[in-house]
Amino acid sequence: QLLSTGGETVRKSLIEALRQKVAFRPNVQFNLRQIELGTFAGLTIEYFLWWSHLDVMNSGMMFRNDISSPGFPIICLWQGGTTKLEQYWDWIKERCTQGEAVFVLNFSGEGPHEPGPLYRKDNHLFFGMLHKLADELIWLGDSLAKIRTYDLLQCINLLNPLFPEPATVQVYAEGLFQVYPRLAMLL
């Protein structure tokens, strides 16, 4: 809402400030590892692993069937990433049956990249490990939101050359994860 008020000059300066906050990180070579995991329930599954930041890896899984279009996949963002595939399996299968490819992204600190628990507390509770991570990032002049927005932009840059047909990027996000595509869209 703030971006729609105050005129185009204010909007552009806010977007530029956001860009500087998110994209200040040094560029890294992705060094992509793409591993075919075979098929399950008629879907071809691939595992992707790459450097998103200096010394930080992201990963994801691609799902498609024989009739999937060669177009850009839907990037999916939800708590737990690929560790929650069973919960989202029907949705993934349905999208692939409709000819779309689905890519489930594991952000920094999410899914298999989630840090170990602190003091035997659930990571997602107040004062859990993710709270500690977010707090320490703020003290370092960074934030989990900035990192994960950058992760999404890096994921798009990684996938883009793998799909020859120009297409609009589609992102499916749930809950608090909806903020990352909104921020990325501005950038």
Beta strands, then each sheet from edge to edge (+ up, - down):
strand 1: 33-40
strand 2: 43-53
strand 3: 56-64
strand 4: 74-77
strand 5: 102-106
strand 6: 170-173
sheet 1: 1+ 2- 3+ 5- 4- 6-
end
